[in-house]
Amino acid sequence: MNDLPACYAAYVGIDWADRAHSLCVWPAGASQPELSELPHVPEAIHTWARQLHQRFPAGKIAVALEQTRGPLLYALLQHPYLELFPINPARLAKYREAVTAASGRKSDPLDAALACEVLRMHRDWLRPLRPMPAKVRELQLLVEARRHFVDQRTALIEQLTDALKAYYPQALQLVGNLNSPLGWAWLRRWPTLTALQAARPSTIERFYRRHGLHAAELITARLQLIRQAVSLTDDPAVLAAMPVQVAVLVAQLAGIAPALADYDRRIAALFAAEPEAQVFASLPGAGAQLAPRLYVAFGPDHDRYQGADQIQCFSGIAPITKRSGQMWVTRWRWHCPTFLRQTFQEFAGCSIPHSRWAHAFYTQQLERGQSPNQAKRALAYKWQRILFRCWQTRTPYDEARYLASLREHHSPLIARIDALQTCAA
């Protein structure tokens, strides 16, 4: 194996592990690689990187690893003489499968050696990591973490609902929104139907009003429900254990709420400071949450994507088409950043009530037999072409301008848009 035209002083393949990383270092021009291990300790990682630079001071060092983020990558980014090349784990697995077809063996040192080989021999497969500015990366980490906590909140609400259904289903009607200060205070004060029915109606009415519920008819109906309620179970074990579970879930929900509010403040401040924030804030239905997520999906580096097709494939919105002879198969793209795909699909869904053409396109897809999720992915695919154009030209989205373009090009959507508008009128 011969090196490609020399532009790096050395090539390094790393197989990441929790405690120690397998390394393969291949100096430019050498005939054999050097295999070793690197402990996952900050001091060891930085010492190794500095020693590598001292050994190869004449040029940059190319490093291949199966990460686009994480502790090892964050550490290596501190050393500007290292050029990092993330490798898709699925691609490396396929490459290993092709190389070791006879033996089928797998090991960490082998994966490090194969990563180094891909870097040396097939560098055209890879793109060097170009980290976004620190503030944009901070925004990216915040929006992803916020979504994680939102998912956690959803799971907690589902668990709380199931727990109440097991012994105290009336609470679901009496509280309404379980993710609210009223709901949390109610379940802390009256965790069982027995405790609730022991309270005076006037006390319950004052509680409702103190927590912002002033509709007299609704309060009266709920008080009547309390008077007529019958306990679902008299099992002492259930009535002793389930309120404990409910108390824990309520405490977790109440703890997530201020954390999400803090995330919202930080995200809003960082996003507002970005020069191109208005481009993404102009998108119909994006709002305070999806606009920052869409911005970090593209980033401030306008050379990051050369065409809309690149972001469509990278995000997993574009399906994979396989064609061989008479066979033509279109399938879901599995290997992609899940959060990125969610961002575009969720934005597509949120745009439907706010964009006339998006609503028309979505209903058209449903009529063609697509499921709601398939229709939203198809809509996201179209939105990505529009977003790419807005991002490249740094131009806020203009619905009227886009509709005029559709009309000028005699798009079949125009007739549907006009029909929907007539029906609405």
C-alpha positions as CSV (number, residue, x, y, z in Angstrom):
1,M,0.0,0.0,0.0
2,N,1.4,3.4,-1.0
3,D,0.5,6.7,0.4
4,L,-1.6,9.2,-1.6
5,P,0.2,12.4,-2.5
6,A,1.9,13.6,0.7
7,C,0.2,16.3,2.6
8,Y,0.3,14.9,6.1
9,A,3.3,14.1,8.3
10,A,1.5,11.1,9.7
11,Y,-1.8,9.2,9.7
12,V,-3.6,8.0,12.8
13,G,-6.5,5.6,13.3
14,I,-8.2,5.5,16.7
15,D,-10.8,3.0,17.9
16,W,-12.5,4.7,20.8
17,A,-13.2,2.9,24.0
18,D,-14.4,3.9,27.5
19,R,-11.1,3.1,29.3
20,A,-8.3,2.9,26.6
21,H,-8.2,3.7,22.9
22,S,-6.5,1.5,20.4
23,L,-4.1,3.5,18.2
24,C,-2.6,2.9,14.8
25,V,0.1,5.5,13.8
26,W,1.5,5.4,10.3
27,P,4.2,7.9,9.5
28,A,4.2,9.2,6.0
29,G,6.6,7.2,3.9
30,A,6.9,4.4,6.4
31,S,6.3,0.7,5.4
32,Q,4.7,-0.4,8.7
33,P,2.2,1.0,11.2
34,E,2.8,1.4,14.9
35,L,0.1,-0.1,17.2
36,S,-0.4,1.0,20.8
37,E,-3.0,1.9,23.4
38,L,-3.9,5.3,24.9
39,P,-5.5,5.5,28.3
40,H,-8.7,7.5,28.4
41,V,-7.2,10.0,30.9
42,P,-7.1,13.8,30.0
43,E,-3.4,14.0,31.0
44,A,-2.4,11.0,28.9
45,I,-4.4,12.2,25.8
46,H,-2.9,15.7,25.8
47,T,0.6,14.3,26.5
48,W,0.3,11.9,23.6
49,A,-0.9,14.7,21.2
50,R,2.0,17.0,22.2
51,Q,4.5,14.2,21.7
52,L,3.1,13.4,18.3
53,H,3.6,17.0,17.3
54,Q,7.1,17.0,18.6
55,R,7.8,13.8,16.6
56,F,6.2,15.2,13.4
57,P,6.7,19.0,13.6
58,A,6.9,19.5,9.8
59,G,3.2,19.2,8.9
60,K,-0.3,18.4,10.1
61,I,-1.3,14.9,11.3
62,A,-4.4,13.3,10.0
63,V,-6.5,11.5,12.6
64,A,-9.5,9.2,11.8
65,L,-12.0,8.3,14.5
66,E,-15.6,7.1,14.7
67,Q,-16.9,10.2,16.4
68,T,-18.2,13.6,15.6
69,R,-18.5,14.6,19.2
70,G,-17.6,13.2,22.6
71,P,-14.8,13.5,25.2
72,L,-12.0,12.2,23.0
73,L,-12.9,14.4,20.1
74,Y,-13.3,17.5,22.4
75,A,-9.8,16.8,23.8
76,L,-8.1,16.4,20.3
77,L,-9.8,19.6,19.1
78,Q,-7.5,21.5,21.5
79,H,-4.5,20.6,19.3
80,P,-4.6,22.6,16.0
81,Y,-1.9,20.5,14.3
82,L,-4.3,17.5,14.3
83,E,-6.7,17.3,11.4
84,L,-9.7,15.2,12.4
85,F,-11.6,13.0,10.0
86,P,-14.8,11.4,11.4
87,I,-15.6,8.0,9.9
88,N,-19.2,6.7,9.9
89,P,-19.2,3.6,12.1
90,A,-21.4,1.8,9.5
91,R,-19.0,2.5,6.7
92,L,-16.0,1.2,8.8
93,A,-18.0,-1.9,9.6
94,K,-18.7,-2.5,5.9
95,Y,-15.1,-2.0,5.1
96,R,-14.0,-4.4,7.9
97,E,-16.5,-7.0,6.6
98,A,-15.0,-6.7,3.1
99,V,-11.4,-6.9,4.3
100,T,-12.0,-9.8,6.8
101,A,-14.6,-11.7,4.8
102,A,-12.7,-15.0,5.2
103,S,-12.0,-14.8,8.9
104,G,-14.8,-12.5,10.1
105,R,-12.5,-11.3,12.9
106,K,-13.0,-8.1,14.8
107,S,-10.9,-6.4,17.4
108,D,-10.1,-2.8,18.6
109,P,-6.6,-2.8,17.2
110,L,-7.9,-4.1,13.9
111,D,-10.5,-1.3,13.8
112,A,-7.8,1.3,14.5
113,A,-5.7,-0.1,11.7
114,L,-8.6,-0.1,9.3
115,A,-9.5,3.5,10.2
116,C,-5.9,4.4,9.5
117,E,-6.0,2.5,6.2
118,V,-9.2,4.2,5.1
119,L,-7.6,7.6,5.9
120,R,-4.4,6.8,3.9
121,M,-5.9,5.0,0.9
122,H,-9.4,6.4,0.6
123,R,-9.3,9.9,1.9
124,D,-11.7,11.0,-0.8
125,W,-14.4,9.1,1.2
126,L,-13.9,11.4,4.2
127,R,-14.3,15.1,5.0
128,P,-12.2,16.8,7.6
129,L,-14.0,18.0,10.6
130,R,-14.6,21.8,10.5
131,P,-15.8,22.7,14.0
132,M,-18.3,25.5,14.1
133,P,-17.6,28.6,16.3
134,A,-17.8,28.0,20.0
135,K,-21.0,29.9,20.4
136,V,-22.7,27.9,17.7
137,R,-21.5,24.6,19.2
138,E,-22.8,25.8,22.5
139,L,-26.2,26.5,20.9
140,Q,-26.1,23.0,19.3
141,L,-25.4,21.3,22.6
142,L,-28.1,23.3,24.3
143,V,-30.9,22.5,21.8
144,E,-30.0,18.8,21.8
145,A,-30.0,18.7,25.6
146,R,-33.3,20.5,25.8
147,R,-34.9,18.0,23.4
148,H,-33.6,15.2,25.6
149,F,-35.2,16.7,28.7
150,V,-38.5,17.3,26.8
151,D,-38.4,13.6,25.9
152,Q,-37.7,12.8,29.6
153,R,-40.7,15.0,30.6
154,T,-43.0,13.2,28.2
155,A,-41.9,9.8,29.6
156,L,-42.5,11.0,33.1
157,I,-46.0,12.3,32.2
158,E,-46.8,8.9,30.7
159,Q,-45.6,7.1,33.9
160,L,-47.6,9.5,36.1
161,T,-50.7,8.9,34.0
162,D,-50.3,5.1,34.3
163,A,-49.7,5.3,38.0
164,L,-52.9,7.4,38.6
165,K,-54.9,5.1,36.4
166,A,-53.9,2.2,38.7
167,Y,-55.5,3.6,41.8
168,Y,-56.7,7.3,41.4
169,P,-58.1,7.8,37.9
170,Q,-60.3,10.7,39.0
171,A,-57.2,12.9,39.4
172,L,-56.8,12.9,35.6
173,Q,-60.1,14.7,35.2
174,L,-59.8,16.9,38.3
175,V,-56.3,18.1,37.5
176,G,-56.4,18.3,33.7
177,N,-52.8,19.1,32.8
178,L,-50.4,16.9,34.8
179,N,-47.4,19.0,33.8
180,S,-48.5,22.2,35.6
181,P,-48.1,23.8,39.0
182,L,-51.8,23.1,39.7
183,G,-51.3,19.4,39.0
184,W,-48.2,19.0,41.0
185,A,-49.7,20.9,44.0
186,W,-52.9,18.9,43.8
187,L,-51.1,15.5,43.9
188,R,-48.8,16.6,46.7
189,R,-51.8,17.8,48.8
190,W,-54.3,15.0,47.9
191,P,-52.4,12.0,46.7
192,T,-55.4,9.7,47.2
193,L,-59.1,9.9,46.7
194,T,-59.7,9.3,50.4
195,A,-57.5,12.3,51.3
196,L,-59.4,14.4,48.7
197,Q,-62.9,13.5,49.9
198,A,-61.9,14.4,53.4
199,A,-61.3,18.0,52.3
200,R,-64.1,20.7,52.5
201,P,-65.5,21.8,49.1
202,S,-64.7,25.4,50.0
203,T,-61.0,24.4,50.5
204,I,-60.9,22.7,47.1
205,E,-62.6,25.7,45.4
206,R,-60.0,28.1,47.0
207,F,-57.2,25.8,45.8
208,Y,-58.5,26.0,42.2
209,R,-58.8,29.7,42.3
210,R,-55.4,30.2,43.9
211,H,-53.8,28.2,41.1
212,G,-55.5,30.2,38.3
213,L,-58.7,28.2,37.6
214,H,-61.6,30.6,37.9
215,A,-64.3,29.1,35.7
216,A,-67.2,28.6,38.2
217,E,-69.1,26.0,36.1
218,L,-66.0,23.9,35.7
219,I,-65.2,24.1,39.5
220,T,-68.8,23.1,40.3
221,A,-68.7,20.1,37.9
222,R,-65.4,18.9,39.5
223,L,-66.7,19.3,43.0
224,Q,-69.7,17.2,42.0
225,L,-67.3,14.6,40.6
226,I,-65.4,14.4,43.9
227,R,-68.7,13.9,45.8
228,Q,-69.8,11.0,43.6
229,A,-66.4,9.4,43.1
230,V,-65.8,5.8,44.1
231,S,-62.4,4.4,44.9
232,L,-61.0,2.1,42.1
233,T,-59.4,-0.2,44.6
234,D,-59.3,-0.8,48.4
235,D,-56.1,-2.9,48.2
236,P,-54.0,-1.5,51.1
237,A,-50.7,-2.5,49.3
238,V,-51.7,-0.5,46.2
239,L,-52.9,2.5,48.2
240,A,-49.7,2.6,50.2
241,A,-47.2,2.1,47.4
242,M,-48.6,4.0,44.4
243,P,-48.8,7.5,46.1
244,V,-45.0,7.1,46.8
245,Q,-44.4,6.6,43.1
246,V,-46.6,9.5,42.2
247,A,-44.7,11.8,44.7
248,V,-41.4,10.8,43.0
249,L,-42.7,11.5,39.5
250,V,-44.2,14.8,40.5
251,A,-40.9,15.9,42.1
252,Q,-39.1,15.0,38.9
253,L,-41.5,16.9,36.7
254,A,-41.4,19.9,38.9
255,G,-37.6,19.8,38.7
256,I,-37.5,19.7,34.9
257,A,-39.7,22.7,34.4
258,P,-37.3,25.4,35.7
259,A,-34.4,23.6,34.0
260,L,-36.2,23.8,30.6
261,A,-37.0,27.5,31.3
262,D,-33.3,28.1,31.8
263,Y,-32.5,26.3,28.6
264,D,-35.0,28.4,26.7
265,R,-33.4,31.6,28.0
266,R,-29.9,30.5,27.1
267,I,-31.0,29.3,23.7
268,A,-32.9,32.5,22.9
269,A,-29.9,34.7,23.9
270,L,-27.4,32.7,21.9
271,F,-29.6,32.5,18.8
272,A,-30.5,36.2,18.9
273,A,-26.8,37.1,18.8
274,E,-26.2,35.1,15.5
275,P,-26.1,37.3,12.4
276,E,-28.3,34.9,10.4
277,A,-30.9,34.3,13.1
278,Q,-33.6,36.2,11.1
279,V,-33.2,33.8,8.2
280,F,-34.4,30.9,10.3
281,A,-36.8,32.9,12.6
282,S,-38.7,33.9,9.4
283,L,-39.7,30.3,8.7
284,P,-43.4,29.6,9.2
285,G,-44.1,27.5,12.3
286,A,-40.4,27.3,13.4
287,G,-41.0,29.4,16.5
288,A,-38.6,29.8,19.4
289,Q,-37.6,26.1,19.5
290,L,-37.2,24.9,16.0
291,A,-35.6,28.1,14.5
292,P,-32.3,27.6,16.5
293,R,-32.3,23.9,15.8
294,L,-32.6,24.6,12.0
295,Y,-29.9,27.2,12.3
296,V,-27.4,24.8,13.9
297,A,-28.4,22.1,11.3
298,F,-26.9,24.3,8.7
299,G,-24.4,26.4,10.7
300,P,-22.5,29.6,9.7
301,D,-20.0,27.9,7.3
302,H,-21.6,28.3,3.9
303,D,-19.2,25.8,2.3
304,R,-20.4,23.0,4.6
305,Y,-22.9,21.8,2.0
306,Q,-22.4,22.3,-1.7
307,G,-26.1,21.5,-2.5
308,A,-29.4,20.8,-1.0
309,D,-29.0,17.1,-1.8
310,Q,-26.1,16.8,0.7
311,I,-28.2,18.0,3.6
312,Q,-31.1,15.9,2.4
313,C,-29.0,12.7,2.4
314,F,-27.0,13.6,5.6
315,S,-30.1,14.3,7.6
316,G,-31.7,11.0,6.5
317,I,-34.8,12.8,5.0
318,A,-33.8,11.6,1.5
319,P,-34.6,7.9,1.1
320,I,-32.2,5.4,-0.4
321,T,-33.0,4.1,-3.9
322,K,-31.6,0.8,-5.0
323,R,-32.0,-0.2,-8.7
324,S,-30.8,-3.4,-10.3
325,G,-32.2,-4.8,-13.5
326,Q,-36.0,-4.7,-13.2
327,M,-35.8,-4.2,-9.4
328,W,-36.3,-0.7,-8.0
329,V,-36.6,-0.3,-4.2
330,T,-36.9,2.8,-2.1
331,R,-36.3,2.5,1.6
332,W,-35.7,4.4,4.8
333,R,-32.2,5.8,5.5
334,W,-31.1,4.3,8.8
335,H,-27.6,5.7,9.2
336,C,-28.1,9.4,9.9
337,P,-28.1,11.8,12.9
338,T,-31.5,11.1,14.5
339,F,-31.8,14.5,16.1
340,L,-31.1,16.2,12.7
341,R,-33.8,14.1,11.0
342,Q,-36.3,14.9,13.8
343,T,-35.6,18.6,13.5
344,F,-36.5,18.7,9.8
345,Q,-39.5,16.4,10.1
346,E,-40.9,18.3,13.2
347,F,-40.4,21.6,11.4
348,A,-42.3,20.3,8.4
349,G,-45.2,19.2,10.7
350,C,-45.2,22.6,12.4
351,S,-45.2,24.5,9.1
352,I,-48.5,22.9,7.9
353,P,-50.9,25.3,9.7
354,H,-48.7,28.3,8.9
355,S,-47.8,27.8,5.2
356,R,-50.4,27.6,2.5
357,W,-48.3,25.6,0.1
358,A,-47.1,23.2,2.9
359,H,-50.7,22.5,3.9
360,A,-51.6,21.9,0.2
361,F,-48.6,19.6,-0.3
362,Y,-49.3,17.6,2.9
363,T,-52.9,17.0,2.1
364,Q,-51.9,16.0,-1.5
365,Q,-49.5,13.3,0.0
366,L,-52.2,12.0,2.3
367,E,-54.6,11.6,-0.6
368,R,-52.0,9.6,-2.5
369,G,-52.0,7.1,0.3
370,Q,-49.0,8.3,2.3
371,S,-49.0,8.0,6.1
372,P,-48.8,11.2,8.1
373,N,-45.1,10.6,8.9
374,Q,-44.3,9.8,5.2
375,A,-46.1,12.9,4.1
376,K,-44.2,15.0,6.6
377,R,-40.9,13.6,5.5
378,A,-41.8,14.3,1.9
379,L,-42.7,17.9,2.9
380,A,-39.4,18.2,4.9
381,Y,-37.6,17.1,1.7
382,K,-39.1,20.0,-0.2
383,W,-38.5,22.4,2.7
384,Q,-34.8,21.5,2.7
385,R,-34.3,22.8,-0.8
386,I,-36.0,26.1,0.2
387,L,-34.0,26.3,3.4
388,F,-30.7,25.6,1.6
389,R,-31.5,28.5,-0.8
390,C,-32.3,30.9,2.0
391,W,-29.2,29.9,3.9
392,Q,-26.9,30.2,0.9
393,T,-28.3,33.7,0.0
394,R,-28.8,34.8,3.7
395,T,-32.3,35.7,2.7
396,P,-35.3,35.4,5.1
397,Y,-38.1,33.2,3.8
398,D,-41.0,35.0,2.1
399,E,-44.2,33.0,1.7
400,A,-45.7,35.4,-0.9
401,R,-42.6,35.3,-3.0
402,Y,-42.5,31.5,-3.0
403,L,-46.2,31.2,-3.9
404,A,-45.6,33.7,-6.8
405,S,-42.7,31.4,-7.9
406,L,-45.0,28.4,-7.9
407,R,-47.6,30.3,-9.8
408,E,-45.0,31.4,-12.4
409,H,-43.8,27.9,-12.9
410,H,-47.4,26.6,-13.2
411,S,-47.0,24.2,-10.2
412,P,-49.9,21.7,-9.8
413,L,-49.9,22.8,-6.1
414,I,-51.4,26.2,-7.1
415,A,-54.8,24.8,-8.0
416,R,-54.9,22.9,-4.7
417,I,-53.8,26.0,-2.7
418,D,-56.6,28.1,-4.4
419,A,-59.1,25.3,-3.7
420,L,-58.2,25.1,-0.1
421,Q,-58.4,28.9,0.2
422,T,-61.9,28.9,-1.3
423,C,-63.0,26.2,1.1
424,A,-61.6,28.1,4.0
425,A,-63.5,31.3,2.9
